[in-house]
Amino acid sequence: MASVANRLADGAAEDWFIAMGTSMRPTVRAVQRVHLRPVRATETLLDEVVLVRVDGRWWLHRVVEERSSRVLVAGQRHGQRMDIAVRGGRSSHSPAFAPAGT
């Protein structure tokens, strides 16, 4: 996932990766191909599934709450929640990438 996120952050319009976990089942199944694109600065992310990096680890989770520059994401199966910055400066959290075609 890191190589896909790097290509998107470097300007690629879209890319693919294979989801390996089960935290987003049934929306995203394990070993399902996921088509991603960078998040647009003005788009609403609420209820979208996004790829985010938190403390060096990549997660494909649903946005359950949205504020101006931060979102709260949660896994579908276990409900793990993470509050992350998706727009603006970099920290241990990276900008989000949303499924292409949305």
Steps between C-alpha positions, in 0.01 A plus 500: 500500500785739573624495140149572370455787750840643401410494130167672573668760723754563221221589256360177355130542419412147618653165594411152632594277792378171646321527836634236738305548824142428601415815700286644219311183410244481338564834321858401415592132509843357576708464182270741314653742252435861610518791255617824669538868416618802702238678710397837358538793740131593479332158498286362779640176641226402743402133447780452241762227538848656501859380520690679778834458677502521877830472687666330203225242435251513210127454563202477266213630716169686470469868595242517781543867595640793304630842605677769294845336489454181703289187477415216734537166325384159620530141387175337403537172689676594823411870522858613570494881478783738410490881486729618219593809300428449129556849364785738567828437682677168542556324828493130581172495308478519122241646263219265410443325168145416400367228271510624140173560324327658802 
